[in-house]
């Protein structure tokens, strides 16, 4: 080491009495490559993560270590003269090599890696295990296992099971698909750089419980395109797909005893009830299938059906930003698609698309370029001295202060709002709750619940401009928004979370042309439809507005404009 003389002088005006120099000596550190003098132990069992203690010099700055050319983990930099590393499962017989910023060094002696043969304690094997369930294998040297292979009885090759956890005493795997009710368990493990698989003829046997779906006789005798249809039975959670004439259906919900799917549109289907289809299920990760019906009648109704729709309210903390639904396209739109696909006209005009609520100020071409859509939001306010905290169904053009509450990312701040300031959306809609206390409205709501109509048009649901009614329902004061205090009275307690809460409310929806809600608003109705609100996750934000909520509903929508 070099030694330097350091003269420390006193600062003038501070320590005038302290003059002269004091001699101190500082050692300069000269970096060097690590040096290995010895290590212990001299051997390790593969898979046991054995600590290896290395003695030498310049060890405190070691950045990486390897055994037999395979990188291993540094356990502890004890001091400049001692370091401990781990002989992991990847280590191979060979020299220990250490690296720091200056260089690298290798031990003169080799560390020997021994490869034990894993042993399953067959007496602790379960008699049988569910296919796709978890299986625990206990025994010796289990940490060395690379693969667990499950081979059907009578087969020469099996499938690899997913390893869920592993240590020296046991390995837990997820059982893969197995064609038979018994199978053999073999193990893949390392012997040096070779992978060895234990002999199949010596492999232990285990029973496989194949929870094959069993369906009750369908309660339906016809499929209706767009309608949610229910299958009942046992082990239905094993079903991975429902296909109608080869077209995969959207599975709305699924349990062991019930599966609900939406009947898809199939190429070649025509409007009416003269269509036929096949109905098939795939199960066991699509390895097996069964045909439920070779031929079943299928109907395409003269209106659009969208069932099992779920959209979410406005707060970014909800972590679900699918807030907008169009009854015209049947698409649930993520908030990030609002500016490009949902309402590019409003986005381009910064929300200046209405002269006032539900009265558009854009051209007819601009207005018709945007599909009708609506959304739910959490709302707080007061009427007189009464405060409220409700879910609200909204028209995009009904309020100039709602869209700014929606974010296109899960982040707060005006930079992430759909509209940074106040502004309307383009399409004008209104809503009318069908009140069960009024007999004619209750009857209409039941028709919607039971899908007891063949079309939505001016004949089935006539508009009377003089009486201001639709299908006999008074519409003198349709609203651009409606609260859950109206369509779900007494169901939700403000500030109290209530998940999967049944609602069963039916609302008539009016969609207007580019003239919107002028004095003779019903003359401007372009199409009508119905929203059947099935349930809601009522989730308040900090005990206030339910801005974290999700709402599930069905929509039935007119295909063609009213012909007056």
C-alpha positions in Angstrom: 0.0 0.0 0.0 1.1 3.6 -0.6 1.1 6.1 2.2 0.3 9.8 1.8 1.2 12.6 4.2 -1.7 14.8 4.8 -1.1 18.3 6.2 -4.2 19.7 7.9 -4.0 23.4 8.4 -6.1 25.6 10.6 -8.6 28.0 9.1 -7.6 31.7 9.6 -10.0 33.7 11.8 -11.4 30.6 13.3 -8.5 28.8 14.9 -5.7 31.4 14.7 -4.0 29.8 17.7 -3.7 26.4 16.1 -0.8 26.7 13.7 1.4 24.2 12.0 0.6 20.8 10.5 -0.6 17.5 11.9 0.6 14.4 10.2 -2.1 11.8 9.3 -1.8 8.8 7.0 -4.6 7.4 4.7 -4.4 4.0 3.0 -5.3 4.1 -0.7 -7.4 1.1 -1.8 -6.1 -0.4 -5.0 -8.9 -2.6 -6.6 -7.9 -6.1 -7.5 -9.6 -9.2 -8.9 -11.0 -11.6 -6.3 -8.8 -14.4 -5.0 -10.1 -17.8 -3.9 -7.9 -19.6 -1.4 -10.4 -22.3 -0.2 -14.0 -23.3 -0.1 -16.2 -25.7 2.0 -17.8 -28.1 1.6 -16.2 -29.7 -1.4 -19.4 -31.3 -2.7 -23.1 -30.7 -2.8 -26.3 -32.5 -3.7 -28.1 -31.0 -6.7 -31.4 -29.5 -5.8 -30.6 -28.8 -2.1 -29.3 -25.3 -2.5 -26.2 -26.0 -0.4 -24.4 -22.9 1.0 -20.7 -22.8 0.0 -18.3 -20.7 2.1 -15.4 -19.2 0.2 -12.3 -17.8 1.9 -9.9 -15.5 0.0 -9.2 -11.9 -0.7 -11.0 -9.0 -2.4 -14.4 -10.7 -2.0 -16.5 -7.9 -0.7 -17.1 -6.4 -4.2 -17.9 -9.7 -6.1 -20.8 -9.1 -8.5 -21.5 -12.6 -9.7 -20.6 -16.3 -9.1 -20.8 -19.5 -11.0 -20.1 -23.2 -10.4 -19.1 -25.3 -13.3 -20.0 -22.5 -15.7 -23.5 -22.1 -14.4 -24.4 -18.8 -12.5 -25.5 -19.3 -8.9 -26.8 -17.0 -6.2 -24.6 -15.0 -3.9 -25.9 -15.6 -0.4 -23.8 -13.2 1.7 -20.8 -11.0 1.3 -19.5 -11.5 4.8 -16.2 -9.5 4.5 -13.4 -8.8 2.2 -12.0 -12.3 3.0 -15.2 -14.4 3.2 -18.1 -14.9 0.8 -20.9 -17.5 0.8 -22.7 -18.6 -2.4 -25.4 -21.3 -3.0 -24.9 -24.4 -5.0 -28.3 -24.2 -6.7 -30.0 -26.9 -8.9 -28.4 -25.3 -12.0 -24.8 -25.8 -10.7 -22.6 -28.3 -12.4 -19.4 -30.1 -11.2 -16.5 -27.7 -11.9 -14.5 -24.7 -10.6 -16.0 -21.9 -8.7 -15.6 -18.6 -10.5 -16.0 -15.1 -9.0 -16.3 -11.8 -10.9 -15.9 -8.2 -9.8 -15.4 -4.9 -11.6 -11.7 -5.6 -12.1 -11.6 -9.2 -13.2 -12.5 -12.8 -12.5 -10.9 -15.8 -10.9 -11.5 -19.5 -10.7 -10.7 -22.0 -7.9 -8.0 -24.5 -8.5 -10.2 -27.3 -7.1 -13.5 -28.3 -8.5 -16.7 -28.5 -6.5 -18.4 -31.8 -7.0 -22.2 -31.9 -7.7 -23.8 -35.2 -6.9 -27.1 -36.1 -8.5 -29.5 -38.0 -6.2 -32.4 -40.0 -7.7 -35.8 -38.6 -6.4 -38.0 -41.1 -4.7 -41.7 -40.9 -4.2 -43.1 -42.4 -1.0 -45.8 -44.4 -2.6 -47.5 -45.1 0.7 -48.3 -41.4 1.0 -49.9 -41.2 -2.5 -53.7 -40.6 -2.5 -55.8 -43.3 -3.9 -57.2 -41.0 -6.5 -57.1 -37.3 -7.5 -59.3 -35.0 -9.6 -58.2 -34.3 -13.1 -57.0 -30.7 -13.2 -56.8 -30.8 -9.4 -53.7 -30.6 -7.2 -51.5 -33.6 -6.4 -48.9 -33.6 -3.7 -46.0 -36.0 -4.1 -43.9 -36.6 -1.0 -40.5 -38.3 -0.8 -36.7 -37.8 -0.9 -34.7 -35.4 -3.1 -37.8 -33.9 -4.6 -36.1 -30.6 -5.2 -34.1 -32.1 -8.1 -37.3 -32.9 -10.1 -37.6 -31.0 -13.4 -40.8 -32.6 -14.6 -43.7 -34.7 -13.4 -45.3 -36.7 -16.2 -48.8 -38.2 -15.9 -49.2 -41.1 -18.4 -52.7 -42.7 -19.0 -52.9 -46.4 -18.3 -51.8 -48.4 -21.4 -50.1 -45.4 -23.1 -46.4 -44.9 -23.7 -46.4 -41.2 -23.5 -48.0 -38.8 -21.0 -48.5 -35.1 -20.4 -46.4 -32.9 -18.2 -48.1 -31.6 -15.0 -47.7 -28.0 -14.0 -45.4 -27.7 -11.0 -47.1 -25.4 -8.5 -44.5 -25.6 -5.6 -41.5 -27.6 -4.7 -38.9 -28.3 -2.0 -36.7 -31.1 -0.9 -39.5 -33.0 0.7 -42.5 -32.6 -1.7 -43.6 -31.3 -5.0 -47.2 -30.1 -5.7 -48.5 -30.3 -9.3 -51.7 -29.7 -11.2 -52.9 -32.9 -12.8 -53.1 -32.5 -16.6 -55.7 -34.0 -19.0 -55.8 -37.8 -18.7 -57.8 -40.1 -21.0 -58.2 -42.9 -18.5 -59.3 -43.4 -15.0 -55.8 -44.6 -13.9 -52.4 -43.2 -14.7 -48.7 -43.6 -13.8 -46.4 -41.0 -12.4 -42.9 -40.6 -13.7 -40.3 -38.0 -12.9 -37.8 -36.1 -15.0 -34.6 -35.0 -13.3 -31.0 -34.1 -14.0 -27.9 -36.3 -14.1 -25.2 -33.8 -15.1 -26.2 -32.2 -18.3 -28.6 -35.0 -19.2 -32.3 -35.2 -18.3 -33.4 -38.6 -17.1 -36.9 -39.9 -16.8 -37.8 -42.6 -14.3 -38.9 -45.9 -15.8 -42.6 -46.1 -16.7 -42.8 -49.8 -15.8 -41.7 -49.0 -12.3 -43.9 -45.9 -11.9 -46.5 -45.7 -9.1 -50.1 -45.8 -10.2 -52.8 -43.4 -9.2 -56.6 -43.2 -9.8 -57.9 -40.2 -11.9 -61.3 -38.8 -11.2 -62.7 -37.5 -14.5 -65.5 -35.0 -13.6 -67.2 -35.4 -17.0 -70.1 -32.9 -17.6 -73.6 -34.5 -17.4 -76.4 -32.3 -18.7 -80.0 -32.5 -17.8 -82.5 -32.4 -20.6 -82.6 -28.8 -22.0 -85.6 -26.8 -20.9 -85.6 -24.9 -24.2 -86.8 -26.3 -27.5 -85.4 -23.5 -29.6 -82.4 -21.1 -29.7 -83.0 -17.4 -30.0 -80.0 -15.5 -31.3 -78.7 -12.9 -28.8 -80.6 -14.5 -25.9 -78.9 -15.9 -22.8 -79.7 -19.6 -22.6 -79.1 -21.8 -19.6 -77.8 -25.4 -19.4 -78.3 -27.4 -16.2 -76.5 -30.4 -14.9 -73.4 -31.5 -13.0 -69.6 -30.8 -13.5 -70.5 -28.0 -15.9 -67.5 -26.0 -14.7 -65.4 -28.4 -16.8 -67.0 -27.0 -20.0 -64.6 -24.8 -21.9 -66.7 -23.9 -24.9 -70.3 -23.9 -26.2 -70.7 -24.0 -30.0 -73.7 -23.2 -32.1 -73.2 -24.6 -35.6 -69.4 -24.3 -35.0 -69.6 -20.7 -33.7 -68.4 -20.3 -30.1 -70.9 -18.6 -27.8 -70.0 -16.1 -25.1 -70.3 -17.8 -21.7 -72.0 -15.3 -19.4 -71.7 -17.3 -16.2 -70.7 -20.8 -15.1 -70.7 -23.0 -12.1 -70.7 -26.8 -11.5 -74.5 -27.0 -11.9 -75.4 -24.1 -14.3 -73.9 -22.6 -17.4 -75.4 -19.5 -19.1 -74.4 -18.6 -22.7 -75.4 -16.1 -25.3 -76.6 -17.6 -28.6 -74.3 -16.3 -31.3 -75.3 -15.2 -34.8 -74.3 -17.8 -37.3 -73.5 -17.1 -41.0 -76.4 -18.1 -43.1 -79.0 -17.5 -40.5 -81.9 -15.4 -41.7 -84.4 -13.3 -39.8 -87.3 -15.5 -38.7 -87.7 -18.9 -37.2 -86.8 -21.1 -40.2 -83.2 -21.6 -39.1 -81.7 -24.8 -37.7 -78.4 -25.3 -35.7 -76.4 -27.8 -33.9 -75.4 -27.4 -30.2 -72.1 -28.8 -28.9 -69.9 -28.5 -25.9 -66.1 -28.8 -25.5 -64.8 -29.8 -22.1 -61.6 -30.9 -20.4 -59.6 -28.0 -21.9 -61.1 -28.8 -25.3 -59.7 -32.3 -25.3 -63.2 -33.8 -25.5 -66.5 -32.8 -26.9 -70.2 -33.8 -27.0 -73.1 -32.9 -29.2 -76.1 -31.9 -27.3 -78.4 -31.5 -30.3 -77.7 -32.5 -33.9 -80.6 -30.2 -35.0 -82.4 -27.6 -33.0 -84.6 -24.7 -34.3 -83.0 -21.3 -34.1 -84.8 -17.9 -34.4 -83.4 -14.5 -35.4 -85.9 -11.9 -34.1 -86.7 -8.7 -35.8 -84.9 -6.6 -33.2 -81.5 -6.6 -31.6 -80.9 -8.6 -28.4 -77.9 -7.9 -26.1 -78.1 -9.8 -22.8 -75.7 -10.1 -19.9 -74.1 -6.7 -20.5 -72.0 -5.3 -17.6 -70.6 -1.8 -17.6 -68.9 0.2 -14.9 -69.2 3.7 -13.4 -66.8 6.5 -13.7 -64.1 6.4 -11.0 -60.7 5.4 -12.1 -60.1 3.5 -8.8 -62.7 0.9 -10.0 -59.9 -0.5 -12.2 -62.6 -1.4 -14.8 -63.0 1.2 -17.5 -65.7 -0.5 -19.7 -68.2 2.3 -19.2 -70.0 2.8 -22.5 -72.5 0.5 -24.3 -74.1 1.0 -27.7 -77.4 -0.8 -28.3 -76.8 -0.3 -32.0 -73.5 -2.3 -32.2 -73.9 -4.4 -29.0 -70.3 -3.5 -28.0 -69.1 -2.7 -24.5 -66.5 0.0 -25.1 -63.5 0.7 -22.9 -63.1 4.3 -22.0 -60.0 4.6 -24.1 -62.1 4.0 -27.2 -64.5 6.9 -26.5 -62.6 9.5 -28.5 -62.0 7.3 -31.6 -64.9 4.8 -31.8 -67.7 5.9 -29.4 -68.0 9.6 -29.9 -65.3 11.1 -32.1 -67.6 14.1 -33.0 -67.9 15.2 -29.3 -64.1 14.7 -28.9 -63.3 16.7 -31.9 -65.6 19.5 -30.8 -64.5 19.4 -27.1 -68.0 18.5 -26.1 -69.6 21.5 -27.9 -72.2 19.4 -29.7 -75.4 20.6 -28.0 -77.0 24.0 -27.6 -78.5 22.6 -24.3 -79.3 19.2 -22.8 -80.4 16.7 -25.5 -80.7 19.4 -28.2 -77.8 18.7 -30.7 -76.2 21.6 -32.5 -74.3 19.5 -35.1 -75.2 18.6 -38.6 -77.4 15.7 -39.4 -74.5 13.9 -41.0 -72.3 14.4 -38.0 -75.1 13.3 -35.7 -75.8 10.1 -37.6 -72.1 9.2 -37.7 -72.2 8.5 -34.0 -74.0 5.3 -32.8 -76.4 5.8 -29.8 -74.8 4.9 -26.5 -75.4 5.4 -22.8 -73.6 5.0 -19.5 -74.1 4.6 -15.7 -72.4 6.9 -13.2 -72.5 7.4 -9.4 -74.2 10.6 -8.4 -74.7 12.7 -5.2 -76.9 15.7 -4.7 -79.9 17.0 -2.8 -83.5 17.9 -3.3 -84.5 20.5 -0.8 -83.1 19.2 2.5 -82.9 15.6 1.3 -79.5 14.3 0.2 -79.2 11.4 -2.1 -76.5 9.0 -3.3 -77.6 7.0 -6.3 -76.6 5.2 -9.5 -77.7 7.1 -12.5 -78.4 6.0 -16.1 -77.4 8.8 -18.5 -77.9 10.1 -22.0 -74.5 11.4 -23.4 -76.2 14.6 -24.5 -78.2 14.9 -21.3 -75.7 16.7 -19.1 -72.6 18.7 -19.8 -70.9 17.8 -16.6 -70.8 14.0 -16.6 -68.4 12.9 -19.3 -65.5 14.8 -17.7 -65.8 12.4 -14.7 -64.7 9.5 -16.8 -61.0 8.6 -17.3 -59.4 6.8 -20.2 -56.7 5.3 -17.9 -56.7 4.2 -14.3 -55.2 7.5 -13.3 -56.7 10.6 -11.7 -56.3 14.2 -13.0 -57.6 16.2 -15.9 -55.0 14.9 -18.3 -56.7 11.5 -18.2 -60.4 12.7 -18.5 -62.4 12.0 -21.6 -63.3 15.7 -21.6 -61.1 17.9 -19.5 -63.9 20.4 -19.0 -67.7 20.5 -19.3 -69.2 19.1 -22.5 -71.9 17.0 -24.0 -71.9 13.8 -25.9 -73.5 13.6 -29.3 -76.5 11.2 -29.3 -79.7 12.3 -27.5 -81.6 9.7 -25.5 -84.2 9.7 -22.8 -85.4 7.0 -20.3 -88.7 6.1 -18.8 -88.9 3.7 -15.9 -91.9 1.3 -16.3 -93.5 1.6 -12.9 -95.0 -1.7 -11.6 -97.6 0.3 -9.7 -99.2 1.3 -13.0 -100.9 -1.8 -14.5 -100.2 -0.9 -18.2 -96.6 -0.2 -17.4 -96.2 -3.5 -15.4 -97.7 -5.4 -18.3 -95.2 -3.8 -20.8 -92.3 -4.6 -18.4 -93.4 -8.2 -18.2 -93.5 -8.4 -22.0 -89.9 -7.3 -22.0 -88.8 -9.7 -19.2 -90.5 -12.6 -21.0 -89.5 -11.5 -24.5 -93.1 -11.7 -25.4 -93.0 -9.7 -28.7 -91.7 -10.5 -32.2 -90.5 -7.1 -33.3 -89.9 -3.5 -32.1 -91.5 -1.1 -34.6 -94.3 1.4 -35.0 -96.9 -1.4 -35.1 -95.9 -3.2 -32.0 -95.0 -0.1 -30.0 -96.9 2.8 -31.6 -96.1 6.4 -30.8 -99.1 8.7 -30.3 -97.9 12.2 -31.0 -101.1 13.8 -29.7 -101.4 11.9 -26.5 -97.6 11.8 -26.1 -97.5 8.1 -25.4 -95.4 5.0 -26.6 -97.4 1.8 -26.4 -99.8 3.5 -24.1 -97.1 4.7 -21.7 -97.3 8.5 -21.0 -94.1 10.3 -22.2 -95.0 13.9 -21.6 -91.9 14.3 -19.4 -89.2 11.9 -20.5 -85.9 12.3 -18.7 -82.3 12.5 -20.0 -81.1 10.7 -16.8 -82.8 8.6 -14.2 -81.6 7.6 -10.7 -81.7 4.3 -8.9 -84.0 6.0 -6.4 -86.5 5.8 -9.2 -85.8 2.5 -10.8 -84.5 0.7 -7.7 -86.3 2.4 -4.8 -85.3 1.3 -1.4 -82.8 -1.3 -2.7 -79.5 0.4 -2.0 -78.5 2.1 1.2 -76.4 5.2 0.5 -72.8 4.6 1.5 -73.2 0.9 2.2 -71.6 -1.6 -0.2 -74.0 -4.2 -1.7 -72.7 -6.6 -4.3 -74.7 -8.7 -6.8 -77.9 -7.0 -5.7 -81.0 -8.0 -7.7 -82.8 -5.1 -9.3 -85.2 -6.3 -12.0 -86.1 -2.9 -13.4 -87.3 -2.3 -17.0 -86.8 1.1 -18.7 -88.1 2.3 -22.0 -85.4 4.1 -24.0 -86.0 6.7 -26.7 -83.3 7.6 -29.2 -83.9 10.9 -31.0 -82.7 12.2 -34.4 -80.4 15.2 -34.9 -83.3 17.6 -33.8 -83.3 16.1 -30.3 -85.7 17.0 -27.6 -87.4 20.0 -29.1 -91.0 21.0 -28.1 -92.4 18.2 -30.2 -89.8 15.7 -29.1 -91.7 12.5 -29.8 -91.9 13.4 -33.5 -88.1 13.2 -33.5 -87.8 9.7 -32.0 -85.6 7.7 -34.3 -85.6 4.3 -32.5 -86.8 2.8 -29.2 -85.6 0.0 -27.0 -85.7 -1.4 -23.6 -83.1 -1.8 -20.8 -83.8 -4.5 -18.3 -81.5 -3.8 -15.3 -80.9 -7.2 -13.7 -78.5 -6.5 -10.9 -75.8 -4.1 -9.6 -72.6 -4.1 -7.5 -73.4 -1.0 -5.5 -69.9 0.2 -4.4 -69.7 3.6 -2.8 -66.5 5.7 -3.1 -65.3 6.7 0.4 -68.9 6.2 1.6 -70.3 8.7 -0.8 -71.2 8.4 -4.5 -71.3 4.8 -5.8 -68.8 5.6 -8.5 -67.1 2.2 -8.3 -70.2 0.3 -9.2 -70.9 -2.1 -12.0 -74.4 -2.7 -13.5 -75.6 -5.8 -15.3 -78.5 -5.5 -17.8 -80.2 -6.8 -21.0 -81.0 -4.6 -23.9 -83.6 -5.0 -26.7 -83.3 -2.5 -29.5 -85.1 -1.5 -32.7 -83.4 -2.5 -35.9 -84.9 0.1 -38.3 -86.0 3.7 -37.8 -89.6 4.5 -37.0 -91.8 5.0 -40.1 -94.3 7.7 -39.2 
